[in-house]
Amino acid sequence: MTVAETGDADDTRCQTGCLISVALDVLGVVFDHDTRDTIGSLGQILGLSPDVRAYFTAAQRVQDEANTWGEAYDAAERYAVTIENLTD
C-alpha cells in the first residue's frame, strides 16, 4: 500500500523529516546528524552494502524534493523491485 492510498495524515509515512537518519538511528548507527556527506560516502564509512546505499539513495532523492517518508519509501521499493527484476 502506498502512502497515497492510506489518506491518513497522521500515518508516520506522511512525515517529512529525514527518513534515512531515522532509519540509521533505529538501527543504532552512530553518526553526525549535521553531516553533509552523501548516502554513498556515509554508507561506505558505515560499511553499508552497495545495494543498501542505492536503496537509501532512491529514498533520499525523493525526500530531497520535500516529499513524505511514504513517498520516499515507495520510491526505494520501486528501485528494489526494478533491481530484483533485472537479476531474475
Secondary structure, 3 states (H helix, E strand, C coil): CCHHHHCCCCCHHHCCCCHHHHHHHHCCCCCCCCCCCCHHHHHHHHCCCHHHHHHHHHHHHHHCCCCCHHHHHHHHHHHHHHHHHHHC
